[in-house]
Amino acid sequence: MKRSEINAIINDFKSLIEHNQIYLPPFAYWTPADWQNKGEEVYEIYETGMGWDITDWGNGNFREAGLALFTLRNGLPANLEKKQGKFYAEKLLVAGVNQVTPMHYHAIKMEDIINRGGGKLAIQLYNSKPDGSLDDTPVVVSIDGIKEELKAGSIIQLQPGESITLTQYLYHKFWGVGSRVMIGEVSLSNDDDADNFFYGKIGRFPKITEDVPPVHLLTKDYANYYRFAKK
């Protein structure tokens, strides 16, 4: 992805949520220069990967397969193991019409996916087999606390306000229907480096062509600007 494209996506994200009277924390608006001047007091943001995350899943076509998201809070995976400290996470995502987030599951993270507004959110579901393939067994999910059993490969559509609980090892892919969807995610600690298991070869983070300077840093940019980042 070009940095100019990423900048435009971030600016569009900000405009969309502000239009809907949803606001991000101050660090969402820090510039690269701001990050260069920050001290150890912001280490948690860097260490846990809070902030902007724009991806095209390595396919080079963000509109067809991509996702824009902002991690509002996150805990370290080690906190979950110790059951001490912060071991929960929250994200805000925007999915376009027919813009696919590809099939994947998490081995550790359990999450609630919430349609916060806009169009419908379509989600396709499969159980996973131990070898990572798709199972043909029925899928059992909780939709706003109501248990449902679905056929393998079923596609549900969440209306604004509805949510689904996705358990570990449950394959899911999703996209917007009708119009763009604002999505909330509430989960256990999020580890994008070690806890995303895709069906097929997928690139979690984009390769970036630096055609212009960044407006705001992505989480993977922090190491290049934050002086307390681990080298």
Summary of the structure (lengths in Angstrom):
residues: 231
radius of gyration: 17.5
end to end distance: 24.5
largest distance: 53.0
contacts: 705
relative contact order: 0.25
helix: 21%
strand: 38%
